Amino acid sequence: MPNKTSAMEWLRIAYHDLKSAQILLDANHYTDSIGNDLQQALEKILKSISAYDNKQIKKSHDLVEIYAQVIDKLTLEESEIDFLEKATDYFKEDRYPNPSYSLPPKDEIKEILEFTELLFDKVSKMLNIDKNELKG
């Protein structure tokens, strides 16, 4: 039996991350912070599918790996999987400066934000969850 309540919990927090990313982008904030919010939103959107199906949710931040767990329910284009790969790199467990630390390009952040919005809508619809229920 589907677990809509658990899926809604994941999507509600994903919505918060997504909205934070949108606000930060509109405010011309640093793209590394926006990217971190986008990665978190995408992670939670994908994990909501496993939650809905009462499947174990693997503790991973690798979006392609998480997608592989739900590929039987959600099909993405190759270009969309590329977005998952890029967004995975936005999440840094260690956000201290290092020689390879750089800000993601703003145009890339905008593309991934648009993809995240579309994926949020697609998964919400797929799980029969009204987005208005998630705004609280």
Secondary structure as UniProt FT lines:
FT   HELIX           4..26
FT   TURN            27..28
FT   HELIX           31..52
FT   TURN            53..54
FT   HELIX           63..70
FT   TURN            71..73
FT   HELIX           78..90
FT   TURN            99..100
FT   HELIX           106..126
FT   TURN            127..128
FT   HELIX           131..134
//
